[in-house]
Amino acid sequence: MVEAQIDDVPGSADQSLRVYFGVGLPVGMTDFPTVTFEPKFYGLTTNTGSIAGAVIQAKFAGVGTTDTITLIDSDNDDMCSTATVLRYGVLECHVKAKSYSSSFLVRAKDTTSNTVYDCANDVNTNCEYSTTLTLEHTAVTNPSSTTIQLTGANA
């Protein structure tokens, strides 16, 4: 059950109410057609990958672990061989092997409803992606047991 109490709404404020759940849309919420949940796509954790594929993460508001979201390229093709919402607001995409020679704006797509979401970030470059033939690195460090950090050009 969700209860919300609004005590004051200034006249100049946006009159819509946005509610986000960490696990996506609660069971039975489709029975209330006046309640909508619209994901907001805010950007990528990395904007450059290899033509052989990459693993990137996308940042969202309003996307939970039961949502079916993927990333699409400028040709409306699915960029991800697998797309998994790891936790609220974080989508992991295993980018398919493909050459994207120039940067383009990535968009998100709900694979159940086929709804497409453009970049909601004021800085569109946060949603751009391209590939490079080589990832030139000058150092590799292991800051934790689950992280490898590459330093250098296109790293």
matplotlib code that plots the C-alpha trace (Angstrom):
import matplotlib.pyplot as plt

x = [0.0, 1.2, -0.2, 0.9, -0.2, 0.5, 0.3, 1.1, 1.5, 2.7, 0.8, 4.0, 4.9, 4.6, 1.2, 2.2, 3.2, 6.0, 6.5, 9.3, 9.7, 13.0, 11.6, 9.7, 5.9, 4.1, 1.9, -1.6, -0.7, -1.8, -5.4, -5.1, -4.7, -4.6, -1.3, 1.7, 5.4, 7.7, 11.4, 13.9, 17.2, 20.0, 23.2, 25.9, 28.8, 31.1, 30.7, 33.3, 33.6, 35.4, 34.1, 34.4, 31.7, 31.7, 29.9, 28.3, 25.8, 23.0, 21.5, 17.8, 15.1, 11.9, 13.4, 13.5, 14.8, 11.6, 11.5, 12.4, 14.6, 17.3, 19.4, 18.9, 21.2, 20.5, 19.1, 16.6, 18.5, 19.1, 22.6, 22.6, 23.2, 21.9, 20.4, 19.8, 18.6, 21.1, 19.4, 17.0, 18.2, 21.1, 20.9, 23.9, 24.2, 26.6, 27.0, 27.1, 30.1, 29.6, 31.4, 29.9, 32.4, 30.8, 29.0, 25.3, 22.6, 21.6, 18.0, 16.3, 13.4, 10.9, 10.9, 7.5, 5.6, 8.1, 8.1, 11.2, 12.8, 15.1, 17.9, 16.4, 19.7, 20.3, 23.8, 23.1, 26.7, 26.1, 23.9, 26.3, 28.2, 30.8, 33.4, 37.1, 39.5, 41.9, 41.7, 45.1, 45.9, 48.9, 48.0, 45.8, 44.9, 42.8, 41.1, 38.9, 38.3, 35.5, 36.9, 39.7, 40.5, 42.1, 43.9, 44.7, 43.2, 39.8, 40.2]
y = [0.0, 3.5, 6.6, 10.1, 13.3, 16.6, 19.5, 22.4, 22.9, 26.4, 27.8, 27.9, 24.3, 21.3, 19.8, 16.2, 13.6, 11.2, 8.0, 5.6, 2.1, 0.2, -3.0, -1.5, -1.3, -3.0, -6.0, -4.9, -1.3, -1.8, -1.9, 1.9, 3.4, 7.0, 6.1, 6.2, 5.5, 7.0, 6.1, 8.9, 8.1, 10.3, 9.0, 6.3, 5.5, 5.4, 7.0, 5.0, 1.3, -1.3, -2.4, -5.9, -5.0, -3.5, -3.5, -0.2, 1.0, 3.5, 5.7, 6.0, 7.3, 5.2, 1.9, -1.1, -4.7, -6.1, -3.6, -4.7, -1.8, -1.9, 0.7, 1.4, 3.0, 5.7, 3.0, 1.9, -1.4, -3.0, -2.3, -4.9, -8.6, -8.7, -5.8, -6.3, -3.8, -4.4, -2.3, 0.7, 3.2, 1.1, -0.8, -3.0, -3.4, -5.9, -3.9, -6.1, -6.1, -3.3, -0.2, 3.2, 5.5, 8.7, 9.6, 9.3, 9.8, 6.5, 6.1, 3.7, 1.3, -0.6, -4.0, -4.9, -1.8, -0.7, 2.8, 4.8, 7.3, 10.0, 11.4, 13.4, 14.9, 18.7, 17.7, 15.4, 14.3, 12.2, 10.0, 9.8, 6.6, 5.7, 3.0, 3.0, 0.5, 0.6, 1.4, 3.0, 2.7, 3.8, 2.0, -0.7, -0.7, -2.9, -0.6, -3.4, -7.1, -6.4, -3.4, -2.9, 0.7, 1.6, 5.0, 6.6, 7.7, 6.1, 3.9]
z = [0.0, -0.8, 0.9, 0.0, 1.7, -0.1, 2.4, 0.0, -3.7, -4.8, -7.7, -9.9, -9.1, -11.5, -10.6, -11.3, -8.7, -9.5, -7.5, -8.0, -6.6, -6.4, -7.7, -10.6, -10.9, -8.0, -8.7, -9.7, -10.5, -14.1, -12.6, -12.1, -15.6, -14.2, -12.4, -14.7, -14.2, -16.8, -16.6, -17.0, -18.8, -17.5, -19.0, -19.4, -17.0, -20.0, -23.4, -25.4, -25.9, -28.1, -31.5, -30.0, -27.4, -23.9, -20.6, -19.7, -17.2, -17.8, -15.1, -14.7, -12.4, -12.2, -13.3, -10.9, -11.1, -12.6, -15.5, -19.0, -20.3, -23.0, -24.9, -28.6, -31.1, -33.7, -36.1, -33.3, -33.0, -29.6, -28.5, -25.7, -26.0, -22.4, -20.4, -16.7, -14.1, -11.3, -8.7, -8.7, -11.4, -12.8, -16.0, -17.1, -20.8, -22.5, -25.8, -28.9, -31.1, -33.6, -34.9, -33.9, -35.6, -34.5, -31.3, -31.2, -28.6, -27.0, -26.1, -23.8, -24.7, -22.6, -24.4, -23.0, -24.2, -26.9, -25.5, -26.3, -23.8, -25.0, -22.8, -20.0, -19.0, -19.7, -20.9, -23.8, -24.1, -21.0, -23.2, -26.2, -27.2, -29.7, -30.3, -30.8, -32.5, -29.6, -25.9, -25.2, -21.5, -19.5, -16.2, -14.9, -11.2, -9.0, -6.5, -5.0, -5.5, -8.0, -9.9, -12.5, -13.4, -16.7, -17.1, -20.4, -23.7, -24.3, -21.2]

ax = plt.figure().add_subplot(projection="3d")
ax.plot(x, y, z, "-o")
ax.set_aspect("equal")
plt.show()
